[in-house]
């Protein structure tokens, strides 16, 4: 199952305040998300957030169509509340006020994946099959 990472550049020295913001994060209304045809396009399996100095990274574990993840997140009230509370701590402001603007930011902030190693792809597991 794939992972994606979204980056934020934050002002250093505010790690504790930012951690408090994520502590109170309102989870999405449902882990399932839809595609363009409004049929189920996948599921959010989990999210983890890391911070170090000016780097904040949100790792998303999901099944299905990653483009639909951004659409799903853009429609979530909790995401917009978090974005508003996080804004004063960002090095560069960004527009996430509309689903289109949020989608553009989501695409631009996604890190390039260069490796994904799982137990399913481990050579020892393949040899045992």
C-alpha positions in Angstrom: 0.0 0.0 0.0 1.5 3.3 -1.0 2.7 6.3 1.0 2.9 9.9 0.1 4.6 12.8 1.9 3.5 16.4 2.0 6.0 19.2 3.0 5.5 22.4 4.9 8.2 24.9 5.5 7.6 26.4 9.0 9.3 29.0 11.1 11.9 27.3 13.3 11.5 27.5 17.1 7.7 26.8 17.0 7.8 23.0 17.1 5.7 22.8 20.4 3.0 25.2 19.2 2.8 23.3 15.9 2.6 20.0 17.7 -0.3 21.3 19.7 -2.1 22.3 16.5 -1.8 18.7 15.2 -2.8 17.3 18.6 -6.2 18.8 18.2 -6.6 17.8 14.6 -10.2 16.9 13.6 -10.0 13.6 11.7 -11.6 13.2 8.3 -15.3 12.4 8.2 -14.7 9.0 6.6 -11.5 7.2 5.6 -13.0 6.3 2.2 -12.7 8.8 -0.6 -14.4 9.1 -4.0 -13.1 9.8 -7.4 -14.6 11.9 -10.2 -17.6 9.6 -10.6 -18.4 9.8 -6.9 -17.7 6.0 -6.5 -15.1 4.9 -3.9 -11.6 5.5 -5.2 -9.7 4.4 -2.1 -9.1 4.7 1.6 -6.9 6.7 3.9 -5.1 4.1 6.1 -3.2 6.5 8.3 -1.3 9.8 8.6 1.9 10.6 10.5 3.4 14.1 11.0 7.0 14.8 11.7 8.7 18.1 12.6 12.4 19.1 12.8 13.4 22.8 12.9 11.8 24.3 9.8 10.7 21.1 8.2 7.3 19.6 8.7 6.3 16.5 6.8 2.9 14.7 6.7 3.1 11.1 5.6 -0.1 9.7 4.2 -0.7 5.9 4.0 -3.5 5.2 1.5 -5.0 2.8 -0.9 -6.3 3.8 -4.3 -6.0 7.0 -6.4 -3.7 9.6 -4.8 -5.2 12.5 -6.8 -8.6 11.7 -5.1 -6.9 12.0 -1.7 -6.3 15.7 -2.3 -9.9 16.2 -3.4 -11.1 14.4 -0.3 -8.9 16.4 2.1 -9.9 19.7 0.4 -13.5 19.0 1.4 -12.7 18.3 5.1 -13.6 21.0 7.7 -10.9 19.8 10.0 -8.2 20.3 7.3 -9.3 23.9 6.8 -9.3 24.6 10.5 -5.8 23.1 10.8 -4.6 25.2 7.8 -5.9 28.4 9.4 -4.2 27.7 12.7 -0.9 26.6 11.0 -0.8 29.7 8.8 1.1 32.0 11.2 3.9 29.5 11.5 4.5 29.0 7.8 7.5 30.5 6.1 5.5 31.1 2.9 1.7 31.6 2.9 -0.3 29.5 0.5 -3.9 29.6 -0.8 -6.0 26.7 0.4 -9.3 28.5 0.5 -11.0 26.7 -2.3 -10.9 23.0 -3.4 -9.0 24.0 -6.5 -6.4 26.1 -4.6 -6.0 23.3 -2.0 -5.5 20.8 -4.7 -2.8 22.9 -6.4 -1.0 23.2 -3.1 -1.4 19.5 -2.3 0.2 18.6 -5.7 3.0 21.1 -5.4 3.9 20.1 -1.8 4.0 16.4 -2.5 7.5 15.0 -2.2 9.0 12.8 -4.9 9.0 9.2 -3.8 12.4 7.6 -4.5 11.9 4.3 -2.7 9.2 2.3 -1.0 10.3 -0.9 0.8 7.8 -3.2 2.4 7.7 -6.7 3.7 5.8 -7.7 0.5 8.8 -6.7 -1.6 11.5 -8.1 0.7 13.7 -10.7 -1.1 13.4 -13.2 1.8 9.5 -13.1 1.5 9.6 -13.6 -2.3 11.9 -16.6 -1.9 9.6 -18.3 0.6 6.7 -18.2 -1.8 
